[in-house]
Amino acid sequence: MHAAVEHNGLIFVGGHAATDISLGMKEQTQQICVKLDGVLAECGSDKTQLVSARIYLSDMTKKEEMNEAWLEWLDGDDLPSRATIGVADLGDPKRLIEVVVVAARN
């Protein structure tokens, strides 16, 4: 599987989760954001080009922790469209979040 594919100038980044799932929601989100920076850079884009995001949370009571890290990472007014979806299972009970994004190419 590819981390991302490009079509017609859009980069579709597959689901990313934290490497260290022993961390809390905010820290897992921060790890994912670092991973997304790398994948987007490899594809000729960056977080300022995000068009949309789907964020899957296994515990919606921790949504504000995710929001804090997400907004710190984006640090701007031009935010992508976003859906935050509560799910029952992300493959491991300690995995709290998975993120899928679409970005335009720079």
C-alpha positions in Angstrom: 0.0 0.0 0.0 1.1 3.5 -0.7 1.1 6.3 2.0 -0.3 8.6 -0.6 -1.4 8.8 -4.3 -1.8 11.8 -6.5 -4.6 12.4 -9.1 -5.3 15.6 -11.0 -3.2 17.7 -8.7 -4.7 16.3 -5.5 -2.8 14.2 -3.0 -4.8 11.5 -1.2 -3.0 10.5 2.0 -4.1 7.2 3.5 -4.9 6.7 7.1 -2.1 7.5 9.5 -1.9 6.5 13.2 0.7 7.2 15.9 3.8 5.1 16.2 3.7 5.1 20.0 0.1 4.2 20.9 1.0 4.2 24.7 0.6 8.0 24.5 -2.5 10.1 25.1 -4.8 11.6 22.5 -2.9 14.9 22.2 0.5 13.2 21.8 -0.8 10.6 19.3 -2.3 13.5 17.3 1.0 15.3 17.4 2.9 12.2 16.2 0.5 11.9 13.3 0.9 15.5 12.3 4.7 15.0 12.1 4.1 12.0 9.9 1.7 13.9 7.7 4.3 16.7 7.3 6.7 14.1 5.9 4.3 12.4 3.6 3.0 15.7 2.2 6.6 17.0 1.7 7.5 13.8 -0.2 4.5 14.5 -2.5 5.3 18.1 -3.2 2.8 19.6 -0.8 2.4 20.8 2.8 -0.2 21.3 5.5 -1.1 24.8 4.1 -2.5 23.0 1.0 -4.9 20.7 2.9 -8.3 20.5 1.4 -10.0 18.0 3.7 -9.5 15.7 6.6 -11.3 12.8 8.1 -10.3 12.1 11.7 -11.4 8.8 13.3 -11.4 8.7 17.1 -12.0 5.7 19.3 -12.9 7.9 22.2 -15.0 11.0 21.4 -14.6 12.2 25.0 -11.0 13.1 24.1 -12.0 15.1 21.0 -10.9 18.4 22.6 -7.4 17.0 23.2 -7.2 16.1 19.5 -8.5 19.5 18.5 -5.9 21.3 20.6 -3.0 19.4 18.8 -4.7 19.7 15.4 -5.2 23.4 15.6 -1.6 24.0 17.0 -0.3 22.1 14.0 -2.3 24.0 11.4 -1.8 27.4 13.2 -3.8 29.4 10.7 -7.2 30.7 9.7 -7.4 28.7 6.4 -8.5 25.4 7.9 -9.5 22.4 5.7 -13.0 20.9 5.8 -13.0 18.2 8.4 -15.1 15.4 9.7 -14.4 13.9 13.1 -15.9 10.4 13.3 -16.3 8.2 16.4 -15.4 4.6 15.8 -15.5 1.5 17.9 -12.1 0.0 16.8 -8.9 1.2 15.2 -7.1 -2.1 15.3 -5.7 -1.8 18.8 -7.5 -0.6 22.0 -4.6 1.9 22.7 -4.9 3.4 19.2 -6.9 6.5 19.8 -6.8 8.3 16.4 -6.3 7.8 12.7 -6.2 10.6 10.2 -6.9 10.7 6.4 -6.2 13.9 4.5 -6.4 15.3 0.9 -4.1 18.1 -0.1 -3.5 20.1 -3.3 0.0 19.9 -4.8 2.1 23.0 -4.3 
